[in-house]
């Protein structure tokens, strides 16, 4: 288990700081996987309230930057990145009970706004998992993918905090994964709903709420450790090669 202690200065709005006061140092257990939940919108031409789904826009650009940096750093550190995309047929035959509440038709297949956000870049070797319900586990291959990566901890970013992130976190908990919601990389339908969802997730796992800076600390330590091990292997390989050369010279003599 790796643990990164909190020690970085954090800045933000009063609401942001209240939220971050509930977080803990990023204790990443075993093998982590970064899961990007429903960061869609394509080229950004669709209105933000499409489908009657509101979202907290305060701090959006800062969140985008944090998510972008986190994706890049995870890739550098060898942490798998998995993309989740909600998609529904235009006929809505697959939307189930999702229209019984506040939401209208949304995430329609073929619409620009349904595509992964253009400021993100899933790679061919990374999994993009389509879902038709709020939880990324429900009726998808996510569990197979996590088992393939031998995952122990899931790192969650995206939205909405009180809907798809919350239900994905709950299902991850019930599948016995360590859950880490990166609290400054998620947004809710309202500020109150966002805060309530984070509190509910923290109720399930006391270490669930972390922030991007602390996860970067873990990733930096992981990269440093990999460099040390790589250096040790290089020196060991060089020593072995030298010994083999000496033995070959002795045989020749």
DOVODREN-813701 format. One record per residue (C-alpha): residue number from 1; x, y, z. Coordinates in Angstrom, 3 decimals, decimal comma. Last residue first. Layout:
REM residues N
NODE   seq         c1         c2         c3
NODE   NUM          X          Y          Z
...
END
This chain:
REM residues 253
NODE   seq         c1         c2         c3
NODE   253     42,698    -18,258    -22,646
NODE   252     39,449    -18,400    -24,683
NODE   251     37,522    -19,880    -21,762
NODE   250     38,824    -17,159    -19,448
NODE   249     37,781    -14,480    -21,947
NODE   248     34,255    -15,930    -22,070
NODE   247     34,073    -15,911    -18,268
NODE   246     35,139    -12,269    -18,184
NODE   245     32,542    -11,379    -20,827
NODE   244     29,848    -13,194    -18,854
NODE   243     30,843    -11,294    -15,715
NODE   242     30,674     -7,972    -17,544
NODE   241     27,211     -8,822    -18,922
NODE   240     25,997     -9,731    -15,447
NODE   239     27,308     -6,436    -14,042
NODE   238     25,644     -4,467    -16,857
NODE   237     22,354     -6,279    -16,272
NODE   236     22,551     -5,546    -12,542
NODE   235     23,288     -1,879    -13,207
NODE   234     20,378     -1,640    -15,614
NODE   233     18,082     -3,484    -13,207
NODE   232     19,012     -1,102    -10,402
NODE   231     18,381      1,881    -12,645
NODE   230     14,977      0,497    -13,649
NODE   229     14,134     -0,073     -9,984
NODE   228     15,106      3,497     -9,122
NODE   227     13,146      4,863    -12,086
NODE   226     10,087      2,804    -11,148
NODE   225     10,264      4,130     -7,590
NODE   224     10,415      7,699     -8,877
NODE   223      7,419      7,060    -11,120
NODE   222      5,395      5,616     -8,242
NODE   221      6,392      8,499     -5,970
NODE   220      5,252     10,989     -8,615
NODE   219      1,996      9,067     -9,043
NODE   218      1,308      9,145     -5,299
NODE   217      2,014     12,875     -5,151
NODE   216     -0,170     13,386     -8,212
NODE   215     -2,956     11,639     -6,288
NODE   214     -2,386     14,124     -3,463
NODE   213     -2,653     17,088     -5,798
NODE   212     -5,817     15,688     -7,422
NODE   211     -7,827     15,525     -4,213
NODE   210     -9,066     12,620     -2,090
NODE   209    -12,418     11,367     -0,814
NODE   208    -12,804      7,606     -0,307
NODE   207    -10,687      7,149      2,825
NODE   206    -13,664      6,636      5,162
NODE   205    -15,331      4,192      2,808
NODE   204    -19,116      3,782      2,810
NODE   203    -19,904      7,003      4,705
NODE   202    -17,389      8,804      2,470
NODE   201    -19,591      7,914     -0,515
NODE   200    -22,656      9,380      1,204
NODE   199    -20,757     12,561      2,098
NODE   198    -19,584     12,919     -1,500
NODE   197    -23,162     12,520     -2,704
NODE   196    -24,416     15,151     -0,247
NODE   195    -21,772     17,648     -1,367
NODE   194    -22,638     17,225     -5,051
NODE   193    -26,385     17,392     -4,386
NODE   192    -25,909     20,662     -2,467
NODE   191    -23,704     22,154     -5,165
NODE   190    -26,195     21,228     -7,838
NODE   189    -26,175     18,680    -10,680
NODE   188    -22,738     17,606     -9,518
NODE   187    -19,114     18,070    -10,500
NODE   186    -16,038     15,843    -10,187
NODE   185    -12,285     16,527    -10,437
NODE   184    -11,858     18,415     -7,129
NODE   183    -13,245     15,460     -5,169
NODE   182    -11,037     12,778     -6,663
NODE   181    -13,258      9,857     -5,665
NODE   180    -11,104      7,027     -4,329
NODE   179    -12,846      3,670     -3,954
NODE   178    -11,075      0,524     -2,735
NODE   177    -12,703     -2,292     -4,657
NODE   176    -14,883     -4,913     -2,957
NODE   175    -17,482     -5,327     -5,739
NODE   174    -19,961     -3,610     -3,401
NODE   173    -17,587     -0,645     -3,111
NODE   172    -17,260     -0,461     -6,900
NODE   171    -21,067     -0,552     -7,089
NODE   170    -21,333      2,364     -4,664
NODE   169    -18,663      4,363     -6,506
NODE   168    -20,411      3,785     -9,842
NODE   167    -23,691      4,933     -8,309
NODE   166    -22,121      8,118     -6,933
NODE   165    -20,135      8,944    -10,080
NODE   164    -23,213      8,377    -12,271
NODE   163    -25,673     10,402    -10,179
NODE   162    -24,675     12,753     -7,363
NODE   161    -21,176     13,486     -8,662
NODE   160    -22,418     13,871    -12,214
NODE   159    -19,882     13,597    -13,457
NODE   158    -16,194     13,044    -14,021
NODE   157    -13,393     11,558    -11,908
NODE   156    -13,083      8,215    -10,124
NODE   155     -9,898      6,442     -9,016
NODE   154    -10,551      2,720     -8,598
NODE   153     -8,323      0,714     -6,242
NODE   152     -7,463     -3,004     -6,293
NODE   151     -7,191     -3,583    -10,040
NODE   150     -5,805     -6,800    -11,516
NODE   149     -5,822     -5,019    -14,916
NODE   148     -7,764     -7,915    -16,451
NODE   147    -10,003     -7,939    -13,381
NODE   146    -10,775     -4,262    -13,942
NODE   145    -11,645     -4,947    -17,592
NODE   144    -13,944     -7,868    -16,739
NODE   143    -15,697     -5,741    -14,090
NODE   142    -16,171     -2,923    -16,602
NODE   141    -17,809     -5,193    -19,204
NODE   140    -21,190     -3,472    -18,920
NODE   139    -24,730     -4,295    -17,711
NODE   138    -24,452     -2,156    -14,575
NODE   137    -20,811     -1,491    -13,683
NODE   136    -20,585      2,099    -14,994
NODE   135    -23,587      2,918    -12,815
NODE   134    -26,085      5,385    -14,295
NODE   133    -27,608      3,077    -16,881
NODE   132    -27,022      2,550    -20,581
NODE   131    -23,251      2,136    -20,529
NODE   130    -20,561      2,313    -23,186
NODE   129    -17,032      1,347    -22,174
NODE   128    -14,053      2,987    -23,857
NODE   127    -11,054      0,770    -23,064
NODE   126     -7,557      2,097    -23,711
NODE   125     -5,224      0,652    -26,375
NODE   124     -6,654      2,913    -29,082
NODE   123     -6,096      6,023    -26,945
NODE   122     -8,888      8,092    -25,418
NODE   121     -8,158     11,775    -26,079
NODE   120     -9,818     14,464    -23,983
NODE   119    -10,413     18,089    -24,971
NODE   118    -13,004     16,872    -27,500
NODE   117    -15,287     15,602    -24,748
NODE   116    -16,237     11,949    -25,309
NODE   115    -19,183     11,861    -27,722
NODE   114    -22,783     12,299    -26,606
NODE   113    -22,836     16,023    -27,341
NODE   112    -22,143     15,381    -31,013
NODE   111    -25,301     13,312    -31,360
NODE   110    -24,916      9,878    -32,963
NODE   109    -26,279      7,896    -30,017
NODE   108    -28,424     10,059    -27,754
NODE   107    -26,797     11,015    -24,445
NODE   106    -30,006     12,591    -23,095
NODE   105    -33,810     12,387    -23,157
NODE   104    -35,174     14,395    -20,205
NODE   103    -33,909     14,265    -16,650
NODE   102    -35,665     15,292    -13,426
NODE   101    -37,120     11,899    -12,573
NODE   100    -39,026      9,211    -14,469
NODE    99    -36,960      9,696    -17,629
NODE    98    -34,165      7,378    -16,472
NODE    97    -36,649      4,520    -15,947
NODE    96    -35,436      2,442    -18,887
NODE    95    -33,335      4,314    -21,444
NODE    94    -32,870      1,373    -23,807
NODE    93    -35,874      1,852    -26,088
NODE    92    -35,073      5,556    -26,203
NODE    91    -35,815      5,551    -29,981
NODE    90    -32,658      7,658    -30,430
NODE    89    -30,671      4,835    -28,875
NODE    88    -28,909      5,685    -25,632
NODE    87    -25,237      6,244    -24,755
NODE    86    -23,405      6,903    -21,485
NODE    85    -19,637      6,879    -21,971
NODE    84    -17,076      5,513    -19,510
NODE    83    -13,344      5,722    -20,256
NODE    82    -10,722      3,535    -18,594
NODE    81     -7,162      4,757    -17,916
NODE    80     -4,534      2,250    -16,782
NODE    79     -1,814      3,487    -14,378
NODE    78      1,611      3,143    -16,011
NODE    77      3,088      6,232    -14,373
NODE    76      3,257      8,230    -17,610
NODE    75     -0,316      7,240    -18,436
NODE    74     -1,462      8,278    -14,987
NODE    73      0,313     11,610    -15,434
NODE    72     -1,445     12,390    -18,710
NODE    71     -4,883     11,474    -17,353
NODE    70     -4,268     13,527    -14,202
NODE    69     -3,134     16,578    -16,160
NODE    68     -6,308     16,507    -18,274
NODE    67     -8,490     15,973    -15,198
NODE    66     -6,889     18,914    -13,379
NODE    65     -7,205     21,165    -16,432
NODE    64    -10,849     20,239    -16,886
NODE    63    -11,551     20,898    -13,229
NODE    62     -9,968     24,359    -13,488
NODE    61    -12,089     25,121    -16,545
NODE    60    -15,288     24,025    -14,786
NODE    59    -14,719     26,030    -11,592
NODE    58    -18,379     27,005    -11,286
NODE    57    -20,365     25,178    -13,973
NODE    56    -22,422     23,029    -11,599
NODE    55    -24,450     20,795    -13,890
NODE    54    -28,112     20,702    -14,921
NODE    53    -29,569     17,811    -16,928
NODE    52    -32,732     18,850    -18,770
NODE    51    -31,762     16,700    -21,741
NODE    50    -29,361     19,367    -22,960
NODE    49    -28,561     21,759    -20,099
NODE    48    -24,970     22,421    -21,195
NODE    47    -26,077     23,307    -24,726
NODE    46    -24,525     21,168    -27,503
NODE    45    -21,585     22,752    -29,375
NODE    44    -18,959     21,467    -26,967
NODE    43    -16,954     19,539    -29,563
NODE    42    -18,023     16,245    -28,026
NODE    41    -19,954     16,794    -24,815
NODE    40    -18,846     13,854    -22,708
NODE    39    -16,960     13,372    -19,474
NODE    38    -19,209     10,461    -18,530
NODE    37    -17,051      8,839    -15,842
NODE    36    -13,286      8,748    -16,388
NODE    35    -12,000      5,717    -14,467
NODE    34     -8,344      5,718    -13,349
NODE    33     -7,141      2,237    -12,363
NODE    32     -5,067      1,537     -9,247
NODE    31     -3,000     -1,550     -8,301
NODE    30     -2,460     -2,073     -4,579
NODE    29     -4,081      0,405     -2,191
NODE    28     -3,850      4,122     -2,930
NODE    27     -4,033      6,139      0,269
NODE    26     -4,521      9,659     -1,048
NODE    25     -4,395     11,818      2,064
NODE    24     -7,901     12,610      3,342
NODE    23    -10,735     14,793      2,060
NODE    22    -13,405     16,523      4,134
NODE    21    -11,562     19,855      4,226
NODE    20    -11,524     19,716      0,423
NODE    19    -15,274     20,402      0,275
NODE    18    -15,092     23,419      2,545
NODE    17    -12,120     24,666      0,515
NODE    16    -14,068     24,415     -2,723
NODE    15    -17,057     26,268     -1,268
NODE    14    -14,784     29,071     -0,081
NODE    13    -13,246     29,263     -3,525
NODE    12     -9,865     27,749     -4,327
NODE    11     -6,339     27,188     -3,088
NODE    10     -4,581     24,218     -1,631
NODE     9     -1,049     24,229     -0,212
NODE     8      0,529     20,809     -0,375
NODE     7      1,199     18,728      2,723
NODE     6     -1,151     15,792      2,754
NODE     5      0,604     12,490      3,193
NODE     4      0,949     10,119      0,294
NODE     3      0,343      6,491      1,150
NODE     2      1,265      3,458     -0,914
NODE     1      0,000      0,000      0,000
END
